[in-house]
Amino acid sequence: MKIKHKFFSIVLFLIVLTTALYILAPDNNLHKKKIGDLFTKNIISKSLVIRKIEVKGAKKLSKKSILEMLQLQKGSPIHNFDSTKIRKKIESMDWVEKAEITRFWNGTINITILEKSPIALWKKDNDLFLIDVKGQIIEKNDPNNPSNLLLILGDGAPEHINNLLSILKKFPNIHKNIRYAQRISNRRWDLGLKNHSTVLLPEKNYALVLEKLSTLETKENILSKKASIDMRIPKKIIFKALD
């Protein structure tokens, strides 16, 4: 706080000094223009500049990459800094969910970033993409970076995976057995299990079906058996053992 008060005291003193010189100067447009230019170029431009840039919340993104994209540099006039424009630029970056910009007249710029959290890996052709909670692609996954995220397949899978995962969290005895989830004709899900079994879910009300499957797993350990488990028909389960 002492530094902040000292900074503003100096600026205030310079403003008062310049104003006094301006008033006392001869009634000559040239003299007054020179004093005005002195105030703008040497006092305002040199005093009110970006002195410090702080970036918080960035993990996947580096401070260097953010500043390079924004072309922000220390020493730039702070009155030319457009917070709204900068925020929109940052939020256009792949990993950024939300950004907040705070500008202080002591020359400090605070940039706070909320990054996106991937919830699944979508396989499209031969590529894998990180998917966020809104079903949007964050970026292509690095093959050298192994992931524990659920693998999803099929058209429409990214847009519907958050709902499926929200339901599966209620049934951990099913969730832990799933190897992948495949969207079929963008209408329903098939669940591929780690033992190569498949669970065929109905188009609607599959939360109730998963609740029934969870009960069966608790009582009979049904998911340990290699099989095709068709639960698409209401009140009926077709269990077909696989070799």
NORWODA-V639084 format. One record per residue. N is the residue number from 1. PSI is psi in degrees with one decimal (* if undefined). OMEGA is omega as a letter, one per 20 degrees, with the letter a starting at -180 (NA if undefined). D_FIRST is the distance of its C-alpha to the first C-alpha in Angstrom with 2 decimals. Layout:
n-><N;N>
psi-><PSI;PSI>
omega-><OMEGA;OMEGA>
d_first-><D_FIRST;D_FIRST>
This chain:
n-><1;2;3;4;5;6;7;8;9;10;11;12;13;14;15;16;17;18;19;20;21;22;23;24;25;26;27;28;29;30;31;32;33;34;35;36;37;38;39;40;41;42;43;44;45;46;47;48;49;50;51;52;53;54;55;56;57;58;59;60;61;62;63;64;65;66;67;68;69;70;71;72;73;74;75;76;77;78;79;80;81;82;83;84;85;86;87;88;89;90;91;92;93;94;95;96;97;98;99;100;101;102;103;104;105;106;107;108;109;110;111;112;113;114;115;116;117;118;119;120;121;122;123;124;125;126;127;128;129;130;131;132;133;134;135;136;137;138;139;140;141;142;143;144;145;146;147;148;149;150;151;152;153;154;155;156;157;158;159;160;161;162;163;164;165;166;167;168;169;170;171;172;173;174;175;176;177;178;179;180;181;182;183;184;185;186;187;188;189;190;191;192;193;194;195;196;197;198;199;200;201;202;203;204;205;206;207;208;209;210;211;212;213;214;215;216;217;218;219;220;221;222;223;224;225;226;227;228;229;230;231;232;233;234;235;236;237;238;239;240;241;242;243>
psi-><-36.0;-40.5;-42.3;-45.0;-38.1;-41.9;-50.4;-30.2;-40.9;-46.2;-43.5;-42.0;-43.4;-38.6;-45.2;-42.0;-45.3;-40.3;-41.7;-44.2;-37.8;-42.4;-41.7;-12.9;149.6;151.3;68.7;121.1;-35.1;-44.4;-46.3;-34.5;-41.1;-40.5;-40.4;-42.6;-38.7;-44.1;-45.1;-48.9;-36.7;-23.6;-58.7;-51.8;-31.3;-23.5;-45.4;74.9;164.3;118.3;-27.7;136.2;118.7;132.1;121.9;148.2;-7.5;124.6;-51.5;-30.9;140.5;153.3;-38.2;-44.9;-35.3;-46.7;-34.3;-39.8;-38.8;-16.6;42.4;136.0;146.3;141.5;-10.0;146.5;128.1;-23.4;-13.3;-2.3;119.5;100.6;-42.4;-44.3;-42.2;-42.8;-44.6;-36.3;-44.1;-42.2;-11.0;-9.4;145.4;-43.0;-3.7;123.6;-43.5;148.3;145.1;133.7;129.6;128.6;129.2;141.7;-2.2;4.3;8.3;134.0;121.6;125.1;114.9;126.2;135.0;113.5;155.8;149.8;118.0;140.8;-12.3;163.7;119.4;123.4;118.1;113.8;-119.0;12.2;155.3;134.8;139.1;131.0;136.4;-177.6;-21.1;0.5;15.7;149.2;128.8;-55.6;169.6;135.7;139.8;119.2;-20.5;2.4;90.4;146.6;146.4;7.6;152.3;134.4;130.1;149.4;160.0;151.2;136.1;-6.5;-44.8;-39.2;-22.0;-3.8;-32.4;-39.7;-42.9;-45.2;-36.5;-37.0;-42.2;-28.6;-22.3;-15.6;74.0;-26.4;-17.3;-46.8;-42.4;-17.4;-6.5;132.2;-37.3;163.4;127.2;126.8;123.7;117.6;27.5;35.8;-34.0;178.5;145.0;137.1;121.3;125.1;165.7;-23.9;15.1;15.7;163.9;134.7;120.2;113.9;152.3;168.7;-37.2;157.1;36.9;-10.5;-40.5;-36.4;-41.3;-33.4;-42.1;-42.0;-38.4;-40.3;-42.9;-38.2;-39.8;-40.5;-40.5;0.3;46.4;-28.4;-6.8;-13.8;131.4;112.5;168.4;120.6;101.3;113.6;25.3;-25.9;126.1;136.4;26.3;138.9;124.3;110.9;116.8;112.6;143.2;145.4;*>
omega-><a;r;a;r;r;r;a;r;r;a;r;r;a;r;r;r;a;r;r;r;a;a;a;a;r;a;a;a;a;r;a;r;r;r;r;r;r;a;a;a;a;a;a;a;a;a;a;a;r;a;a;r;a;r;a;r;a;r;r;r;r;r;a;a;r;a;r;r;a;a;r;r;r;a;r;r;a;r;r;a;a;a;a;r;r;r;a;r;a;a;r;r;a;a;a;r;a;r;r;a;r;a;r;a;r;r;a;r;r;r;r;a;r;a;r;r;r;a;a;r;a;r;r;a;a;a;r;a;r;a;r;a;r;a;a;r;r;r;r;a;r;a;r;a;a;a;r;a;r;r;r;a;r;r;r;a;a;a;a;a;a;r;r;a;r;r;a;r;r;a;a;r;r;a;a;a;a;r;r;r;a;r;a;r;a;a;a;a;r;r;r;a;a;r;r;r;r;r;a;a;r;a;a;r;a;r;r;r;r;r;r;r;r;r;r;r;r;a;a;a;a;a;r;a;r;a;r;a;a;a;a;a;a;r;a;r;r;a;a;a;r;r;NA>
d_first-><0.00;3.84;5.44;5.03;6.20;8.53;9.85;10.77;12.17;14.33;15.53;16.37;18.22;20.16;21.12;22.38;24.21;25.84;26.87;28.44;30.33;31.48;32.87;34.49;35.99;39.76;40.86;41.43;40.27;40.00;37.63;35.39;35.49;34.44;31.44;30.51;30.93;28.83;25.95;26.31;27.09;25.09;21.99;21.34;22.79;21.12;17.61;17.35;18.53;18.02;16.21;15.88;18.10;17.82;21.02;21.39;24.67;27.03;29.82;32.92;31.14;29.42;26.21;28.45;31.00;28.50;26.93;30.48;31.70;28.91;29.21;25.46;24.44;21.42;21.72;23.21;22.24;19.74;21.58;24.64;23.10;25.13;23.53;26.83;28.94;26.87;26.94;30.71;31.24;29.54;31.48;34.66;34.37;36.91;34.70;32.03;32.46;29.28;26.08;22.83;20.72;17.18;16.05;12.59;12.87;10.64;13.79;13.40;16.42;16.80;20.50;21.68;25.43;28.02;31.09;34.67;36.64;40.28;42.84;46.10;47.92;50.26;53.27;54.42;57.43;56.56;52.78;50.16;47.11;44.03;43.93;41.00;41.18;42.09;45.02;43.56;43.88;40.69;42.41;45.53;45.51;45.69;49.07;47.71;45.09;47.05;45.93;46.74;46.35;49.43;51.71;52.78;55.58;57.16;56.29;53.92;52.69;48.99;48.87;50.44;49.17;46.17;48.59;50.94;48.27;46.95;50.50;51.20;48.23;50.27;53.12;51.88;55.49;56.15;52.86;53.12;56.55;55.66;55.82;55.41;55.57;57.68;57.63;61.26;62.07;58.57;60.01;59.72;58.69;60.61;58.95;59.96;59.87;59.46;63.16;64.10;64.97;64.09;63.13;64.00;61.92;63.03;61.42;60.30;59.30;58.76;56.32;59.37;61.29;58.59;58.55;62.31;61.99;59.39;61.87;64.65;62.55;61.79;65.48;67.33;64.90;66.06;63.50;64.88;68.08;68.31;69.22;68.69;67.43;68.05;66.37;66.69;69.51;68.52;69.68;71.12;70.13;72.13;71.76;73.35;73.36;72.72;74.39>
